[in-house]
């Protein structure tokens, strides 16, 4: 039985998605209907481009909403199928149930059921078969073999959780909070072959994956400037001109951790003469004391000419943090004692980390006929996403459409519409996505109430 548990745990571990496209997720049905593109100046543009601090939002002119309130039809359906009071006995959440499907559970985690799924991605799994004997261990993942990644896979992002301060004459002084994590896995070739070929495990053979995960968080006192350097032909009465912005950050890391090393198991001889021995042999780096420290910056520019605007911004340029007090521990599974042993390799040393450069390039064209066309290219630290979208307004009605390329480099499509009553609107958007473990697309219908 313990052998089966080891195999199941291993199978679940390697079924992580290559790069879930969560960066495309939005609560705004209008944005979803345009393929995920953000056309508001106070959205992604201001987050990634410091030059936009000097540009007016112009919500009323561009038709951008002040904010949107999602209508969570997906949650209503989800809790109808999975009542809150019965979650402990729900097969989706209970590993003890014969109907427990770990792939379906992971799909829910990576694709929260906020909105209604018009077409769900099929769960690529059938009955997983285990052949267990003294001289053999075979794991047949069936259709789930397509989920076993061929290359490195993992999760990661860079976020700014706080941006508070005050400004005057184009200058801004404040404090920025940051969070960055990146967890990468690489399957050993022996392990991948074992999971995909239905062949029996070999005796005295390690089956493992290499792990390299880093997480760091802190805050940064910030000084920035944004202003219009060149004015357009329209003068002060228009937004036309060339804007430039920049920010200087002094990073003060509050906490940092990094784990490096293989994890898996080693078979015996014969293969199951005894329970496969867990394999763990890695180092853990942790900050003993805050703070890490470093210097980095953001730069951005915006050019506006009549109905056309284009922007380019990059964050955390040169952001390298030095952690003066780092402890290094080594964790090893001792097969003789049947437990994990840890020892301090270095009690106090210096280590360095880097915040990845994130960027956004965006362009938009506002036409007098009620048409707006735009696109952006955004990278939040782990993969580039491209969005292109269009909106056509005629009186109170709006029609939208768009395309995008997600972090898996798959094309996705969006379409939708809206109806506006004064300062309140009702928007509906449909979009395809690959946010699940399946290689096939799903279709989500997003609904939201918009305040203009």
C-alpha positions as semicolon CSV with decimal commas, in nm:
position;residue;x (nm);y (nm);z (nm)
1;X;0,000;0,000;0,000
2;X;0,283;0,242;0,086
3;X;0,433;0,176;-0,257
4;X;0,107;0,284;-0,417
5;X;0,105;0,602;-0,209
6;X;0,458;0,685;-0,325
7;X;0,361;0,631;-0,688
8;X;0,042;0,837;-0,660
9;X;0,224;1,124;-0,493
10;X;0,486;1,115;-0,765
11;X;0,223;1,115;-1,037
12;X;0,050;1,416;-0,884
13;X;0,378;1,603;-0,862
14;X;0,459;1,573;-1,228
15;X;0,109;1,669;-1,339
16;X;0,177;2,038;-1,271
17;X;0,102;2,260;-1,572
18;X;0,379;2,389;-1,790
19;X;0,282;2,754;-1,756
20;X;-0,074;2,829;-1,653
21;X;-0,193;3,150;-1,815
22;X;-0,327;3,308;-1,499
23;X;-0,181;3,646;-1,597
24;X;-0,467;3,682;-1,844
25;X;-0,739;3,650;-1,581
26;X;-0,956;3,956;-1,520
27;X;-1,280;4,032;-1,336
28;X;-1,382;4,278;-1,609
29;X;-1,611;4,117;-1,870
30;X;-1,537;4,406;-2,106
31;X;-1,166;4,328;-2,101
32;X;-1,230;3,956;-2,134
33;X;-1,447;4,018;-2,442
34;X;-1,153;4,196;-2,603
35;X;-0,918;3,903;-2,559
36;X;-0,770;4,025;-2,230
37;X;-0,626;4,355;-2,352
38;X;-0,612;4,638;-2,098
39;X;-0,696;4,970;-2,264
40;X;-0,735;5,186;-1,954
41;X;-0,455;5,422;-1,863
42;X;-0,497;5,354;-1,492
43;X;-0,478;4,973;-1,522
44;X;-0,175;4,774;-1,635
45;X;-0,036;5,083;-1,808
46;X;0,021;5,275;-1,486
47;X;0,140;4,964;-1,303
48;X;0,425;4,895;-1,547
49;X;0,491;5,238;-1,696
50;X;0,583;5,526;-1,460
51;X;0,532;5,782;-1,741
52;X;0,154;5,726;-1,718
53;X;0,152;5,910;-1,383
54;X;0,165;6,230;-1,590
55;X;-0,116;6,128;-1,830
56;X;-0,483;6,189;-1,753
57;X;-0,709;5,884;-1,729
58;X;-0,973;6,022;-1,967
59;X;-1,223;5,753;-1,867
60;X;-1,525;5,938;-2,001
61;X;-1,367;6,015;-2,337
62;X;-1,228;5,667;-2,404
63;X;-1,528;5,484;-2,265
64;X;-1,319;5,303;-2,007
65;X;-1,507;5,216;-1,686
66;X;-1,415;5,348;-1,345
67;X;-1,446;4,997;-1,207
68;X;-1,630;4,670;-1,266
69;X;-1,822;4,445;-1,029
70;X;-1,808;4,078;-1,136
71;X;-2,127;3,873;-1,136
72;X;-1,995;3,531;-1,020
73;X;-2,229;3,293;-1,200
74;X;-1,956;3,030;-1,192
75;X;-1,943;3,030;-0,812
76;X;-2,319;2,987;-0,796
77;X;-2,298;2,680;-1,017
78;X;-1,990;2,545;-0,838
79;X;-2,145;2,557;-0,492
80;X;-2,464;2,410;-0,629
81;X;-2,262;2,108;-0,748
82;X;-2,038;2,110;-0,440
83;X;-2,239;2,229;-0,134
84;X;-2,023;2,399;0,127
85;X;-2,160;2,188;0,409
86;X;-2,062;1,866;0,230
87;X;-1,710;1,954;0,111
88;X;-1,550;1,713;0,359
89;X;-1,729;1,425;0,187
90;X;-1,717;1,566;-0,166
91;X;-1,525;1,327;-0,399
92;X;-1,342;1,627;-0,551
93;X;-1,183;1,716;-0,216
94;X;-1,163;1,378;-0,046
95;X;-0,860;1,162;-0,144
96;X;-1,025;0,869;0,032
97;X;-1,307;0,864;-0,221
98;X;-1,281;0,620;-0,511
99;X;-1,403;0,902;-0,737
100;X;-1,128;1,142;-0,626
101;X;-0,966;1,304;-0,928
102;X;-0,652;1,505;-0,845
103;X;-0,632;1,649;-1,197
104;X;-0,984;1,792;-1,169
105;X;-0,895;1,945;-0,832
106;X;-0,583;2,108;-0,974
107;X;-0,790;2,246;-1,261
108;X;-1,012;2,421;-1,007
109;X;-0,706;2,568;-0,834
110;X;-0,552;2,700;-1,155
111;X;-0,884;2,809;-1,303
112;X;-1,106;2,942;-1,019
113;X;-1,476;2,899;-1,108
114;X;-1,561;3,270;-1,074
115;X;-1,740;3,279;-1,408
116;X;-1,957;3,026;-1,587
117;X;-1,780;2,761;-1,795
118;X;-1,967;2,732;-2,124
119;X;-1,737;2,452;-2,233
120;X;-1,515;2,285;-1,980
121;X;-1,177;2,149;-2,077
122;X;-1,192;1,769;-2,071
123;X;-0,999;1,615;-1,787
124;X;-0,734;1,408;-1,969
125;X;-0,737;1,116;-1,732
126;X;-0,884;0,768;-1,729
127;X;-0,836;0,485;-1,482
128;X;-0,475;0,500;-1,366
129;X;-0,343;0,147;-1,335
130;X;-0,072;0,029;-1,098
131;X;0,096;-0,306;-1,149
132;X;0,269;-0,397;-0,824
133;X;0,477;-0,702;-0,757
134;X;0,796;-0,801;-0,586
135;X;0,993;-0,760;-0,910
136;X;0,797;-0,488;-1,083
137;X;0,628;-0,151;-1,042
138;X;0,439;-0,015;-1,342
139;X;0,236;0,308;-1,344
140;X;0,001;0,344;-1,642
141;X;-0,124;0,705;-1,649
142;X;-0,342;0,639;-1,951
143;X;-0,449;0,960;-2,126
144;X;-0,273;1,163;-1,856
145;X;0,062;1,090;-2,021
146;X;0,012;1,406;-2,226
147;X;0,043;1,608;-1,904
148;X;0,395;1,492;-1,828
149;X;0,615;1,787;-1,938
150;X;0,905;1,736;-2,172
151;X;1,097;2,042;-2,054
152;X;1,132;2,254;-1,742
153;X;0,804;2,362;-1,587
154;X;0,701;2,571;-1,292
155;X;0,521;2,874;-1,155
156;X;0,631;3,230;-1,090
157;X;0,532;3,594;-1,090
158;X;0,631;3,938;-0,966
159;X;0,371;4,150;-0,788
160;X;0,356;4,493;-0,629
161;X;0,125;4,464;-0,333
162;X;0,155;4,824;-0,220
163;X;0,216;5,160;-0,383
164;X;0,148;5,447;-0,142
165;X;0,284;5,799;-0,129
166;X;0,234;6,159;-0,230
167;X;0,349;6,379;-0,515
168;X;0,407;6,735;-0,628
169;X;0,518;6,898;-0,956
170;X;0,565;6,564;-1,128
171;X;0,765;6,410;-0,842
172;X;0,635;6,122;-0,631
173;X;0,771;5,992;-0,303
174;X;0,636;5,675;-0,152
175;X;0,678;5,313;-0,051
176;X;0,633;5,011;-0,276
177;X;0,572;4,658;-0,151
178;X;0,692;4,368;-0,365
179;X;0,651;3,991;-0,380
180;X;0,837;3,762;-0,618
181;X;0,849;3,385;-0,645
182;X;0,971;3,138;-0,902
183;X;0,952;2,761;-0,862
184;X;1,108;2,551;-1,138
185;X;1,110;2,171;-1,179
186;X;1,303;1,946;-1,413
187;X;1,218;1,579;-1,452
188;X;1,507;1,339;-1,464
189;X;1,504;1,150;-1,795
190;X;1,467;0,818;-1,612
191;X;1,158;0,940;-1,429
192;X;0,998;1,080;-1,742
193;X;1,054;0,756;-1,932
194;X;0,903;0,557;-1,642
195;X;0,586;0,771;-1,645
196;X;0,531;0,773;-2,020
197;X;0,644;0,433;-2,145
198;X;0,447;0,197;-1,913
199;X;0,774;0,014;-1,849
200;X;0,859;-0,140;-1,515
201;X;1,079;0,049;-1,273
202;X;1,438;-0,074;-1,264
203;X;1,601;-0,201;-0,943
204;X;1,841;0,021;-0,748
205;X;1,744;0,321;-0,957
206;X;1,668;0,675;-0,841
207;X;1,359;0,842;-0,989
208;X;1,351;1,210;-0,912
209;X;1,298;1,566;-1,025
210;X;1,525;1,861;-0,958
211;X;1,370;2,155;-0,776
212;X;1,487;2,516;-0,765
213;X;1,245;2,753;-0,594
214;X;1,295;3,109;-0,473
215;X;1,059;3,343;-0,287
216;X;1,131;3,692;-0,160
217;X;0,925;3,984;-0,034
218;X;0,980;4,326;0,113
219;X;0,928;4,694;0,053
220;X;1,114;4,974;-0,120
221;X;1,122;5,348;-0,052
222;X;1,074;5,509;-0,393
223;X;1,137;5,840;-0,562
224;X;0,992;5,891;-0,909
225;X;0,926;6,160;-1,165
226;X;0,685;6,175;-1,458
227;X;0,619;6,465;-1,688
228;X;0,540;6,580;-2,041
229;X;0,865;6,678;-2,209
230;X;0,726;6,775;-2,550
231;X;0,378;6,908;-2,620
232;X;0,181;6,826;-2,932
233;X;0,030;7,071;-3,179
234;X;-0,288;7,097;-2,971
235;X;-0,101;7,255;-2,678
236;X;-0,235;7,240;-2,323
237;X;-0,589;7,164;-2,436
238;X;-0,497;6,810;-2,541
239;X;-0,292;6,520;-2,406
240;X;-0,072;6,522;-2,715
241;X;0,298;6,503;-2,649
242;X;0,588;6,292;-2,532
243;X;0,592;6,178;-2,170
244;X;0,883;6,036;-1,978
245;X;0,887;5,871;-1,638
246;X;1,134;5,701;-1,409
247;X;1,154;5,562;-1,057
248;X;1,441;5,475;-0,826
249;X;1,385;5,205;-0,562
250;X;1,590;5,114;-0,259
251;X;1,482;4,756;-0,195
252;X;1,460;4,636;0,163
253;X;1,388;4,265;0,160
254;X;1,190;4,143;0,458
255;X;1,222;3,769;0,395
256;X;1,389;3,534;0,150
257;X;1,405;3,158;0,098
258;X;1,544;2,928;-0,167
259;X;1,528;2,550;-0,193
260;X;1,749;2,353;-0,432
261;X;1,784;1,980;-0,478
262;X;1,635;1,653;-0,603
263;X;1,322;1,487;-0,466
264;X;1,188;1,142;-0,550
265;X;1,250;0,782;-0,450
266;X;1,495;0,497;-0,508
267;X;1,386;0,141;-0,581
268;X;1,528;-0,161;-0,409
269;X;1,658;-0,491;-0,548
270;X;1,424;-0,657;-0,633
271;X;1,225;-0,348;-0,718
272;X;0,975;-0,385;-0,433
273;X;1,174;-0,602;-0,200
274;X;1,111;-0,315;0,039
275;X;0,927;0,016;0,030
276;X;1,102;0,249;-0,219
277;X;1,333;0,477;-0,023
278;X;1,244;0,846;-0,041
279;X;1,516;1,052;-0,208
280;X;1,578;1,398;-0,067
281;X;1,912;1,574;-0,084
282;X;1,903;1,950;-0,104
283;X;1,989;2,285;0,046
284;X;1,758;2,544;0,197
285;X;1,867;2,909;0,207
286;X;1,680;3,140;0,446
287;X;1,733;3,495;0,561
288;X;1,829;3,502;0,927
289;X;1,758;3,870;0,967
290;X;1,592;4,134;0,757
291;X;1,682;4,317;0,554
292;X;1,815;4,233;0,213
293;X;1,910;4,548;0,032
294;X;1,962;4,662;-0,325
295;X;1,891;4,933;-0,577
296;X;1,688;4,920;-0,898
297;X;1,455;5,128;-1,105
298;X;1,169;5,165;-1,352
299;X;1,161;5,359;-1,678
300;X;0,876;5,440;-1,912
301;X;0,771;5,658;-2,200
302;X;0,440;5,748;-2,363
303;X;0,371;5,921;-2,691
304;X;0,023;6,057;-2,768
305;X;-0,078;6,213;-3,097
306;X;-0,448;6,280;-3,140
307;X;-0,636;5,950;-3,118
308;X;-0,318;5,742;-3,115
309;X;-0,102;5,655;-2,815
310;X;0,180;5,415;-2,750
311;X;0,369;5,332;-2,433
312;X;0,664;5,126;-2,316
313;X;0,760;5,057;-1,957
314;X;1,000;4,828;-1,772
315;X;1,028;4,758;-1,399
316;X;1,298;4,639;-1,158
317;X;1,590;4,712;-1,388
318;X;1,915;4,618;-1,215
319;X;1,731;4,501;-0,902
320;X;1,981;4,279;-0,721
321;X;1,938;4,221;-0,350
322;X;2,217;4,130;-0,112
323;X;2,118;3,931;0,196
324;X;2,398;3,975;0,451
325;X;2,267;3,716;0,696
326;X;2,169;3,391;0,525
327;X;2,157;3,047;0,683
328;X;2,220;2,739;0,468
329;X;2,070;2,409;0,584
330;X;2,106;2,072;0,422
331;X;1,819;1,823;0,425
332;X;1,884;1,455;0,357
333;X;1,658;1,155;0,399
334;X;1,842;0,893;0,601
335;X;1,722;0,548;0,491
336;X;1,871;0,376;0,796
337;X;1,690;0,600;1,044
338;X;1,389;0,641;0,811
339;X;1,363;1,015;0,869
340;X;1,475;1,348;0,730
341;X;1,795;1,483;0,882
342;X;1,888;1,847;0,867
343;X;2,215;2,016;0,944
344;X;2,342;2,370;0,929
345;X;2,604;2,403;0,658
346;X;2,670;2,773;0,713
347;X;2,510;2,963;1,000
348;X;2,565;3,312;0,863
349;X;2,675;3,404;0,513
350;X;2,592;3,641;0,226
351;X;2,371;3,553;-0,068
352;X;2,230;3,747;-0,363
353;X;1,899;3,739;-0,548
354;X;1,762;3,916;-0,853
355;X;1,416;4,047;-0,928
356;X;1,327;3,967;-1,290
357;X;1,266;4,257;-1,525
358;X;0,896;4,292;-1,607
359;X;0,764;4,503;-1,890
360;X;0,461;4,625;-2,082
361;X;0,435;4,764;-2,434
362;X;0,092;4,897;-2,529
363;X;-0,076;5,086;-2,811
364;X;-0,430;5,217;-2,861
365;X;-0,621;5,403;-3,132
366;X;-0,936;5,595;-3,030
367;X;-1,154;5,669;-3,331
368;X;-1,429;5,928;-3,343
369;X;-1,682;5,670;-3,459
370;X;-1,688;5,502;-3,116
371;X;-1,422;5,249;-3,210
372;X;-1,118;5,174;-3,000
373;X;-0,844;4,932;-3,105
374;X;-0,550;4,835;-2,892
375;X;-0,295;4,576;-2,797
376;X;-0,027;4,503;-2,542
377;X;0,268;4,277;-2,478
378;X;0,322;4,201;-2,109
379;X;0,567;3,988;-1,913
380;X;0,520;3,951;-1,537
381;X;0,841;3,756;-1,485
382;X;0,764;3,417;-1,640
383;X;0,658;3,424;-2,000
384;X;0,525;3,681;-2,245
385;X;0,155;3,731;-2,320
386;X;0,019;3,922;-2,621
387;X;-0,331;4,075;-2,641
388;X;-0,507;4,253;-2,928
389;X;-0,867;4,376;-2,897
390;X;-1,130;4,607;-3,046
391;X;-1,450;4,770;-2,919
392;X;-1,725;4,933;-3,127
393;X;-1,985;5,149;-2,953
394;X;-2,313;5,257;-3,113
395;X;-2,533;5,448;-2,873
396;X;-2,583;5,235;-2,561
397;X;-2,461;4,917;-2,734
398;X;-2,105;4,782;-2,754
399;X;-1,957;4,493;-2,950
400;X;-1,612;4,357;-2,869
401;X;-1,361;4,103;-2,991
402;X;-0,995;4,010;-2,950
403;X;-0,719;3,752;-2,969
404;X;-0,423;3,671;-2,748
405;X;-0,123;3,443;-2,720
406;X;-0,091;3,300;-2,372
407;X;0,212;3,185;-2,173
408;X;0,183;2,844;-2,333
409;X;0,214;3,015;-2,673
410;X;-0,137;2,908;-2,764
411;X;-0,379;3,139;-2,943
412;X;-0,691;3,233;-2,749
413;X;-1,002;3,422;-2,862
414;X;-1,251;3,657;-2,701
415;X;-1,578;3,822;-2,799
416;X;-1,865;3,992;-2,621
417;X;-2,083;4,297;-2,585
418;X;-2,245;4,537;-2,345
419;X;-2,542;4,759;-2,280
420;X;-2,500;5,096;-2,108
421;X;-2,768;5,284;-1,911
422;X;-2,626;5,621;-1,812
423;X;-2,334;5,557;-1,576
424;X;-2,412;5,185;-1,533
425;X;-2,348;4,908;-1,784
426;X;-2,396;4,533;-1,812
427;X;-2,118;4,351;-1,995
428;X;-2,079;3,993;-2,112
429;X;-1,757;3,844;-2,246
430;X;-1,660;3,502;-2,377
431;X;-1,302;3,383;-2,400
432;X;-1,114;3,065;-2,468
433;X;-0,836;2,967;-2,233
434;X;-0,593;2,693;-2,145
435;X;-0,580;2,755;-1,771
436;X;-0,639;2,388;-1,696
437;X;-0,410;2,089;-1,717
438;X;-0,574;1,983;-2,040
439;X;-0,414;2,069;-2,372
440;X;-0,759;2,157;-2,510
441;X;-0,927;2,496;-2,479
442;X;-1,221;2,577;-2,256
443;X;-1,469;2,863;-2,299
444;X;-1,568;3,092;-2,014
445;X;-1,856;3,341;-2,003
446;X;-1,779;3,643;-1,785
447;X;-2,047;3,884;-1,664
448;X;-1,999;4,210;-1,480
449;X;-2,171;4,532;-1,383
450;X;-1,968;4,834;-1,495
451;X;-1,963;5,179;-1,339
452;X;-1,865;5,453;-1,585
